[in-house]
Amino acid sequence: MKKLAVLTASLVAVFGFLGLATSTQASAATKTTTVATNSPSLKVNSVYSTSTKITGKATKGVSIIVRNAKNKTIATSTASKKTGAYTVKLSSKLKAGTKIYVYARNTTTKHYFYRIITVQSPKTTTTKTTTTSSKTSSKTTTTKSTTSSKTTSKAASFKVSTPTGTWQTKTYKGWAMKFDFSQKTGLNEYVTYGKKTAHPVKNATYSVDAKTPTFWKVNVKAKNGDKSTFYMRFTAKNKFVLVNSKNQRVKLSVGKAPASYYIFTLQK
């Protein structure tokens, strides 16, 4: 049986460089992020159908613009010149499930950065009740009743709003990988084997489509126009693993290196 191998198409170049072979297999509030080189930074807090305002943090002094799916501006504000915090007041409440576009725009350089936010329904809890049970004998009848409540939540205990930062794997039999996500320089990918290092993706534009708060699809566009897609699942606020489009962990196999479930850790 052939080994399952999943890796971004952008890594194909580096393994060719090292003389090795690989293959690629590539998609809550739901948040989609589009990043371009030298764009402003922008963080948007969760938006609910009951929200009367949108809050977050961005590059100090930039304009904040909120648009609906028809590209109509519905609210504006300006990030604080001291802290970057902003508050955008909404003239009316938004419908759950609709998408809004939140822009951070530098009025001097004209560069901008935006996030696509899906409006959530108000948070709710789920209650599970165990019904009563009865046991009867010929002489006496004993009835036992128990009722228990259990509250469950599908949400992760941690929150990740952006992949920005440098993510490094541990060395496994000589192999290591590093992804660097930056709102200023875009996506840079590095692969090392022993003393050899390759830099197949340099300053690429990328977009992040959060399928769930912890399962993200990443689309990459290199400077030469080549496009690729890969998927990540956050297992902690500072860790993620590569998965397939069905959010299933897969082993990475590179040439003669053993297949393994590589874990990327955010570097401090």
N, C-alpha and C positions, 0 to 999 in steps of 0.2 A: 504493500500500500504506500502510495506516495505520501511524504510528509506534508502536512498542511503548513503553508508558509504565508504569512501576512506581513506586509510592510508597505510603506508609502511608495508610490511610483517614483517619487523624487529620490529615493535611496538607490534606485537601479544604477544611476550613474556612478555612485561611489563604489559599488561592488564590482562594477566593470573596471573601475580604476584600480581596485585591489586584486583584480584577476579572479573574482569570485562570481557566483551566480545567485540570483534571488528571484522571488516572484512577488506580485502585489495583489492584495485582495482588499477591495474597499467595500451618517447619515451615519418651577417651573412655574414658576413662570418660565415659559420657554424664552430663551434669549438668543438672538443671533447677532454676532459681532462682525463688522467689516473693518479691516485695519489696513491703512496705507502708510507708506514711509513718511515720517515727520508729521503725522496727524496728531491732534490733541488727544489727551487721555480722557476717558469718560466711564464712570460707573453709575449704574441706575439701580436704585432699590426696587424691590418687587412692587408691582402695581396691581391693585385689586379693583373689582367692579364697584366697591364702596369708597375708593380713594377720592379725595377732593384735591389732591396735589401729588406731584411727582418730585421725589427728592433723590439726591445722590452727590457725587463729587466729580469734578473735572479739572482740567488745566485752569489755573487761576485767570479770571477775567474773560474767559471765552463766552460767546453767546450760546444759550441753550434754546433749541427750537424743537417743538413737538409737532409732528404731522400725523395725519391719519393715513389709511391705506390708499386714499385718493390723492395723496401728496398735498393735502390742504393743511396749512398751518393752523393749529388749534390752540396753541399757547406758546409763550416765550418767556425767557428770563435771562439772567446773567450770573455766571459763577462768581463767587466772592474773590476779590483781588488779593485777599489775605490768606484764605483757607482753601478756596476752590469749591466749597460747598455751595449747593444751589437748591432752590425750591421753585417749582413751577406750579402755579395755581390753575386748576381746571375749572372751566365755566360750567361744565356738566359732567356727570359721572359716565364712565366708559362701560361698555357692554363686555361681559366675560367672554373670552375666546377671540376678541378682536385684536388686531395687531396695530401698534403705534410705533412710530419711528422717532427716536430721540437723537438729535444732532448736537454735537459740540463743534462750534465753528470759530476759528481764529479770524477775526475781521481784518487783521493786518496782512497775514500771509494767504488768506483765503482757503487754507487747508481745513479739512473737516473730518470728523469721525462720527459714526452713528451706530446705534444698537437698535435692533428690532425686538420689541417687547410684546409678549402675549399677555393680555389682561387676564388675571386669575379670578376665580370665584373666591369668596371669603373662606378662610380656613375653617374646617369642620373636623369633628372627631367621630369615630365609629364605635358604637356600643354593642357588645355581644352578650346576649342573655341566655343562660342555661335553664331550660324549663324543668318543672318538678317531675319526680318519678315516684311510683307507688309499688309496694310489695304486700301481697295478701296471703295469709295462711288460713287453714280451716277453723282455727279457734279464735285467732285475733287478727286484726288488721292494723298494720303499721304504715303510716305514710310519712315519707321523708321529702322535704322540699328544700332545694338549694337554689339560690339565685346569685349569680356572680356577674360583675361588669368588667369588661376588659376594653381598654382604649388602645387603639393601634394607630400608627402613623406611617405612611409610606415614605415620608420625607427623610432624607439623610440627616444625621446628627451634625453635619458640617455643611458649610456653604462655600462654593467657589464661584466667583463672578467673572474671572478672567484668567486665561492661561499665561499671562505676562510673567516672564521670569526664565531662568535657566534650569532645565530639567535633565538630570544625569542618571544613567543606569550604573549599577555596579559592574565591575569587570567580571566577565564569565568566560573562563578559559581563554583569556586574551582579548575578548571583545568588549567594547563599551560604546554606548551611543549618547549623544547629547542634542537636545532640542532647545533652541533659544527663541522665545517669543517676545517681541518688543514692539511697542506702538510707534517707536521712532525708526527702527531699522528693519521691521518686518520679521519674517521667520528665517532662522539660520539653522541648518542641520549639520551635525558632525558625526562621523563614524571612525572609530579607531580599532586597530587590530595590532597588538604588540606596540611597536614604535611607529607604525604607519597611521597617519591621520588624513582623512579626506573631508572636504567641505563642499558637498554636492549642491546644496541650496544656499544661495546668498541673497539676503535682503528681499525675499519673496513676499508678495502680498498674500494674505490669508484671510479666511473668514471662518467663524465658528458658529455652528448651528446647534444649540443645546436641545437635543431631543428630550432629555429629562435633566434635572439639575446636576446629575453626575455622568450622563452619557452624551458625549458631544461628537458631532461630525465636523471635521476640519477640511476645508477646501483650500488648496494651495495653487498659486499661480506664480511661476518663476519669471524672472526678468525676460527670458527668451520666449515667453508665452506658453510654455508647457504647463499643463494642469494635472493635478493629482488629488486624491482624496484618501483620508484615513480616519479611523474612529478611535476615541479614547474613552476610558471609563475611570472616573476618580474613585479610588478606594479610601482616600483620606484627603484632607484639605491640601496636603503637600505631596500626594502620591497619585500616579495614574498608571494604567496598563493599556496596551493596545488591544483592541477587540475588533470583531467583524461587524457588519451592518446590522446583525441581530443581537448585538451587545454580548457576544460570547467570546470569552478569552481564547486566544489562539497562540500557538507557539511560533516563534520566529526562528527560521533556519537559514543560516548564511553559509554557503559553501560547505566546508568540512566542519564548521563549528556546530556543536550540538544544538538542537532546537531547545528553546527555553522560553519561559514566561517572564520576559524582562519587565522590571518595574522601574518607572521613572520617578525620581525624587527631586523636589524643588530644592535648589541650592540656596543657602542663606548668603 
